Amino acid sequence: MIGLLKPYWTRWLDRRIPAASSVSLNQRKIFIRPTRIGAAYVLLLLLMLLAAINYQNSLAYGLTFLLGAVFVVAILHTYRNLAGLILRAGGADAVFLGEQGRFHVRLESSRRAHQAIGLGWPKASLQLVDVPPRGTGECQLSLPTRRRGWLRPERLRVESRFPLGILVAWSWLDLDQALLVYPRPLAGELPLSSGGGDEQQEQGRQVRGQGCDDFLGLRDYQPGDSKQRLDWKAYSRGQGLLVKDFATLSGRDPQLDFAMLEGDVETRLSLLCHWVLQLSARQQPFALRLPGQTLAPDGGEAHRDACLRALALYGAAP
């Protein structure tokens, strides 16, 4: 039944609280109801009222009405703790498949303080943030990455149970956030384009195993590097994780070619991702060839990011 009603609920929320990178909470965007403790509190009030009526006890009447007034005042204070709060979408850095995607949310107070504000997604535990009067608060939320491409989270739940916990005020916000998920790096043979040319050129683009040529030195460990090439002696001396780097390429700039690989699409993209990182770390210019797309030989961080983006979005609908 809930699954059948979810599309209607989603469309209603899209009309009432449309997606935006900045949202200010007001009466239209805030919902409120009793918590389980609050429901038990109301039931207890009803029982106390029945007892007061039955025994015609003035003290019981007074206590019941006093506790009822506390409940009514708690509605106002729980609502006010969310009202006026401004939420803004922060940056979200790209990650590799299998890592945690991290979304940044900025909370701003227009006037009063906002205490114990919970943020998170329905299936995750909420993080609590305090926002000082006319101040700001920062929150970093994480989501697991299960496939490459754009990761767009569900609506964010924002709630408050302050001050008594007998009521919860909440809202569902779409801050229009997304982050790019790159393929998971997978070590393997360098997928060079066969192309055309004489034997000398072909030999200049060949890799004779992984790291079997001239030793170049040590470099910082990068995701996807083979654990067999780690320099454990340097690590034991407190120099951090360093990798032995070898000269494996000679001749013209290599062309990483999707068509030269075997296996399914995700395996090929993971191998290409590994070598994009490797060659970029060595400051070796390279080209990338995907079906329907070719990135010309280049080097630097911009070229690396462009290649990783192309791998992440390969096969995605435009």
N, C-alpha and C positions, 0 to 999 in steps of 0.2 A: 504493500500500500504506500509506504514512504517513497519507494523507488518511483511509483507512478506519479506522485505529486511533486517530486523534485524538479522536473522541468518547469512546471508552473511557478514554483517558488523561486527558481532561478530567474525566470523572466520578470516576475514581479519585483525582485530585488534590483535587477538591471534598470528598471524604470524608476524605482524609488530612490536608489543610491547608485547612480551611474559611475562607471570607472573614471578615476581621476588621480593624478599624481599627488594632489593635495586635497585633503578633505577636512572640513570643520564640522564637528559633531554638534547637532542641534536636535530639537524636539522631533523633527521628521525622521532623523536617522537613528534614534535611540529607542530601544525596546526594553521593557522591564517586567519582571515577574518574581514571585517568591522562589527561594531556593528550597531544597528539601527541609532544611532546618526552619525556614520561614513557613512552609506549609504545616509543619508540626506545631509551630508557634501559633498559627491561626487556629488550628484544631484545638489547641489547649485553651485559647481564648473562648472558643465556643463552649467548651466543656465548663469553663469557669462561669460563663454567663448563664448556662443552664442551672448550674449549682446555685448561683446567686438568686435566680428567679424561683427556684424550688424552695430555698430556705429563707427567702426574703431578707437576705443579709446585706446591710448597707456597706459594710467593709468589703465584702466580696464584689459588690457592684463597683465600688471605688477602685479597687485593685484591677478589675477587668478593664474598666474604661481608661485607667492610667496606662496599662500595657498596650491597649489598643491605640492610644495616642502616640506611644513610642513607635508602633508599627507605621502609622501614618507619617510621622516625622521622618522615619528612616527611608520612606519612599522618596521624599524630597531630597534628602542628603545623598542617597545613592545615585539619583539622577544628576544632581549638581556636580558630582565627582567626575562625570563624563562630559557634561554639557560645556561647550566652549573649547574643548580640547582639539587641537589641530594636528593632524598626522600627515607627514610628507614622506614620499618615497625617496630613499637614498640610493647610492650606487650599488651595483651588483657585479662583481668581477666574474669573468669566465672561469670555469673549472673543467677538469677532466672527468670523464665518466667514472662513477664509483666514488668520487669525492662528494663532500657536503656542499650544496649550493648555499651561499650566504647572502641574505637580503638585509639591507640596512633600512631602518625606519626611524624617522626623527619626530619626536613629540614636542609640541610647543604649547605653552599656556598663554592665553590672551589676558587673563586676569588672575584668577585664584589658583591655588595649588591643587594638584590632582595626585591622589595617593593610591598606591597599590593597583596601578592599571595593568591588567593582564592582556598580553598579545600572543597570538599564535594561530596555528591552523587546527581544524577540528580534531585530527587524530594525533596531534602533538601536545605536549604539556605547555601551558602558557607561561611566559616570562613576565615577571612583575617589574614595573618601572614607576618611579616617583618623579613627578614633574614639579619643580618649585614655582612659586608665583611669578608670572611674566618671565619664566625661564624655559629651558629646553631639557629634553632627555633623549638618550640614544638607546636603540635596541637593535641587536643583531639576531636574526632568525635563520634557522637552518632547515634545509630540506634535502633528503637523499636524492641523488641523480640516478635514474634507471635507464635512460636512453639519451643518445646524443641529440643535438639540435637545441631549439629554444625551450627553456623550462619556464613555464608560466604558472605560478602557484594559484591555488583556489583563493576565494575571498578570505581575507584576514579577519579573524574574530578579535574584537576589542571589548573587554568587559571590566566591570567594577563590582565588587561585593562590599566595598567600604560604605559605612563604617561598622555595621553590626553583623554582616554576613547572612542576614535573613532575606535579603533581596539581591537580585543580580540585574544590573543594567548592562546591555550589550548592543553591539552593532556589527554588521558584516560589511567590510570595506574591500573594494578592489582598487589598489593603488597603482594598477597598470604597470607592474614590475615584471621583468623577464631577465634571465641570464642565459648565456650561451654555454652549452655543454660540448666540449671537444671529445673525440673518440679516446678510449683508453689506450695509452701507448703500449705497444707490444714489440719486443725486441725480435729481430729476424734479419734475414739477408737484405741487403740494400737493393730496392726494386728499380734498377736503372733501365731507361729506354734503350732498346736495341738499335733503333734508327738505321741509318745507312752510312757507309764510310769504309775506309781501308782498315786493315788489320791493326795497324798501329793505333788509330783512333779508338777502335773497339777495345783494344787492350788498355788504353788510357782511361777508359770508363769502367773497368772491371774491378770488382772487389774480391780480393783473395782471402776470403774468410773474414771474421770480425776481429780487427785489431791484431793483424799478423805482420804488418809492415813496420816502418820506422817509428820508434817511440818518440812522441812529441813532448810529453810532460804530463803534469797533473792539472785537473780542472775540477770545479765544484760539481757535486753530484746533481743530476737532473732527473726528473721523473721519467722512468722508462729505461734508464741505464742498467746494464747487466750487473748483477751483484758479483759476478766473477771478476770484474775489472776494478772493484773497490780496492783502494790501498789501505789495508787494515793497519799497517805499521804507522802510517801518518795519523790514522784515527786514534791509535793507542797513545800517540804523542800529544793528543789534544788539538790536532789541526783540523778536526771536523771530517765530514765525509768527502773524500776526494776520489776521483776516478782516473785511472790510467788512460791517457789518450794516445792513439796511434794514427799515423798517416796512412789512410786506406785508399785515398783517391789521388789520382794524378791526371794530367791532361786537362781537357775542357771541363766546364761546369757540368755537374751531373744533372740528369733529369729524372726525377722520381715519377715513375709511370704506373698508374693503376692497372693497366692492361698486362703488365709483365708479372703480376702476382697471381698466385693460386689461392683458392679458398672462397668463402662467402664474402659478401660486401663488407660486413663489419670487421672481419679479420684483415682484409686488405687495407681498410681505412686506418685500423689500429697500427699496422706496420708502417704505413706512410706517416702517421702522426709521430711515431717513434723517430723516424729518420729526419723529419722536419725539425724536431727538437735537437737531435744530434748535430746535424749540419749547421743549424743556427748557433749552437753553443760553440762550434769550431770556427764560426765566422766564415763558413764556406758558402759562396753563392751557389744557388741551385734553382732548378725549375720544377714545377709540379704539373703533371698531366692527369686530368680526370676526364672521363667521358663527357664531351660537350663543353669542357672548360680547360684552359691552359694558362698557367701563370708563368710569365717569362722569368729567366734567370735573374736573380737579385739576392741581396743579403740584408741583414739588419732586422730589427724588431718589427718594423712595419710589414716587411715581407713575411716574416714568421707568422705574425698574427693573421695576415691575409690568407696564408695557406691553411692555418688551423681553422679559420672561419669557413673556408671552402670545404674542408673535410667534415666539419660539424654539420653543415647544411647540405651536404651532398644527398641528392634524392628527395629533398624536402619540397613540398609544394610551394610555388612562388607566392 
